[in-house]
Amino acid sequence: MENTVPNEIVSFMHCKVCLDERPPDLSPREYAQLEVGFTKPGIQIWCKRHEINIMHVDFEGAGPFSADTTR
């Protein structure tokens, strides 16, 4: 199946703890263990390796969106 939507990401989200401990022979993309999914107010990015929040975008918050970037 051909992907009709190109990857247009210009800045990636990573877990800081993963970046700090990543083996030198692996790229951040290869080492990442992220989950991305919908929550009641928005979308969350979660690090499976460290069980920590990377970002939680609240579409119901003030302004265009609010984001919790605790890590």
N, C-alpha and C positions, 0 to 999 in steps of 0.2 A: 504494500500500500504506500503510495507516494504522499509525503507530507506537503500539503498545499500552503501551509503557513510557515514562512521562514523564521529562523531564530534571529530576532532583532535585538537581543539583550546587549546592552552596551556597558553595563556594570553589574557584576555578579555579587550575590550575597553568600557569605561563608561564615562558618562558625569560627570565632577567633581562637578558641581553644584548639580546634582541629588544625588551623593554620600554624599555631605555635608548635604543635607536636608532630606535624606531617613529616613523614620520611622524605629525604631529599630526592629520592628517585621517583616520587609520585607527584603529579600535578594536584592542585586543589580539587579539580573536578574528579580525578580518579580516587582521591581519598575521601571525598564527601559522602556522608550518609544522611542526607536531608529528606524530610517529608514536607510536602506542601499541600495544604488543604483548606477547605472552607470551615470557618467557625460561625457561630451565631451572628457576631457583628461584622465579620470580614474574612480575611485570609491570614493563615499563620505559616511561618517557616520554622521548622523544628529540627534540631540536631539529634538524630537517633543515637549516635555514639555517646554523647555526653548528657542526653536527656535534658536539654536546655532550649529555651526560646531564642531564636535568632531574630525574628521580627514578627509582630502581629499588627496587621493593618486593620484598623477599625473604620469601616465605611460609614458607620452611624455616628462617628465622632464629629467634633467641630471642624470646620474648614473642608477642603476637598477630601482629606483623610487625615487620620492621626496614626502614628506608628510607634510601637514600643520596640526599641532596639536594645534590649537588655544585655545582649552579648555581641 
